[in-house]
Amino acid sequence: MQKPNWEIGRAPQLYTSEQKKRRDESIWTLIQGILAPIQFVAFAVSTVLVIWYLWTGQGYEIATISVLVKTALLLTIMVTGAIWEKVVFGQYLLAPAFFWEDIVSFFVIFLHLAYVVLFFANHHTEQSLMLLALLAYLAYIVNACQFLLKFRAAKTQSNMGDSYA
């Protein structure tokens, strides 16, 4: 288990030198780097389609397909992210450096999967499903910001010459 560096005035290190080496050498880092922007584009397109449907009442089918595609991408990036965490930190989820990101990710996955289950169960109105999709997307934005801040911190530590960033 990684021991945090709690020097006064400094953020704890995200990676030990061994973890940084594994991160930099892992194919899963590249895969995450490819999937994340693809998922973001799917999110952006789907958000527009969902809002368009809610605003006009038109395009439910394409909005639904976009939510299902976004959900499939989310699940793919979550599985590959768990593998990345195992390679870098030695555990599939909840590594100390990404604990809160993983916790919020569980909530994001729950909301997306709730949409899928309710869609296929056919027990809710189109509008309620689209509102659930927007709620899932709001949680996704929070989670994406968490990861962006974490990667920015790692880059900042690396640029400062820290051996662990």
N, C-alpha and C positions, 0 to 999 in steps of 0.2 A: 504494500500500500504506500502511496506517495505521501511523504511528509511535507506539509506546507511550509513555505518560507514566509514568516510573518515579521519581517523587518519593519521598523517604524517608517511610515511614509511611503512604503512600497506595497504594491499589490502582490498577493501570493503568486508564485510561479505556476503556470498552467501545466508545464511538462518538465519532467526530469530530462537529462541529456539523452538517456536511453529511449524514453518515450518520444522525444523529438526526432531521434534517428529513425525509429519505427514509423512515425507519422510521415516523415519525408520520403521514406523508401516504400511505403505501402501503395499498391495499386488502388486500394480502397479510398485513399485520399483523392486521387485523380477522379475516380468514379463519383465521389461526393461533389467534387468541383464541377463535374459535367452535369450531374442530375439537379443540383440546386438551382442553377439559372433556368433550366428547362421547366422545373416545377414552378418557378416564379412566373415565367411567361404563361404557363397554363393557368395559374392563379389569376393573373391580370386579365387574360382573355375571358375566363370564366366569370370573374367578378363583373365585367362589363355586360356579359350575356345575362347573368342573373338579375342585375339591376335593370337592364333593358326589359326583361320579362316583367319584373315587378312594376315598372313604370308604365309599360304599354299593354301588358297582357299578351304579348306576342313572343314567339320563340321559345316556348316551354321545352320542346323536345331538344333543341340544340343546347339550351342552358343546362338541361339535365345531363346530356352527354358530356358537356364540359365539366360538370361537377364529378361525374364518375371517372373521367380521365384524370382530373386533378387528384382524386382520391387514390387511384391506382399509382400515380406518380408518388404521392405521399407515402404510401405503404412501401413502395420500392426503395425510396430514399431512407425510410426508417429501418428497413431490414439491412440495407447496405451500411447504414450508419452504425447499427449495432455491431456488425462485423468489424467495421473500422475501429470502434471502441474496444472490441476484444483484442484486435491486433495491437493497438497502441497502448491500452491500459490494462489488458489482461482480464477484462470482464465485459460482458455483452452490453450491460446497461448500468446506469447510475454510478459511473466512475466519478470520484470526487470532483474532478475538473469540470464535468458536464452534468452534475447531479440535477440542478434546477432546470437546465435545458431539457433533460430527459423527462422530468416530472411534467413540465408543461407540454412536452411532446405527447405524453400519454393522453392528456386532455384533448389535444388537437386530434389525435387518432380517434378517440372516443366520439367526438362530434362528427367527424367525417364518416365513421362507420355507422353512427346513429342515422345519418342521412341515408346511407345505402340500405340499411335494414328497413327503415320506414318507407323508402321508395319502393322496394320490392314487396313489402307487406301491403302496400297500397291502402294504408289506413289514414293518410293525412291529405290535406288539400295541397294543391300545387303551390299556393302562396306560402303555406307553413313550411313546406320543404325548402323553398327558396330562401326563406328567412333563416332556417336552420343552416343552410349552406353559407349564408353571410356571417352567421355567428361562428361557424367553423373557420371561415376565412379570417375573421377578426382574431381568433385564437392563433391561427397560423402566422399572422403578422407579428403578434407578440413574440411567438417562438422564433420566428426568423430574425427579429431584432435582437433577441438574446444571443443567437448564434453569431450574428454580425458583430455585436459588441465583444463577444469572446474571441473571435478571430482577429478583431482589431487590437485587442489587448495582447494577443500572442505576437502580432506583427510589431507592435510598439515595443514589447519586451525584447524581441529579436533585434530590432533596430537600435536598441540601447546597448546591445552587446551582451545581454544576459545569456549565459550558457544554457539556460533551460527553456527559452522561448521558442 
